[in-house]
Amino acid sequence: MTKWDDTSWQKEFLEMKSHSLSDIKLLTEGVKGLKGAWRLGVLHVEYKKLKKKQEEEQ
């Protein structure tokens, strides 16, 4: 089951790579509209890919 209020991945993702100021704001402050929700979804997919790659390297 998905926990929709789980932001732990966002904190971890901030430390995994450098981000634009707008992405940092989105990851720390949350979504304020449809565009932000779409972008956060894109960032979450990128996070999952990076996480999988890191796990494969270990």
Buried (B, 14 or more C-beta within 10 A) or exposed (E): EEEEEEEEBBEEBBEEEEBEEEBEEBBEEEEEEEEBEEBBEEBBEBBEEBBEEEEEEE
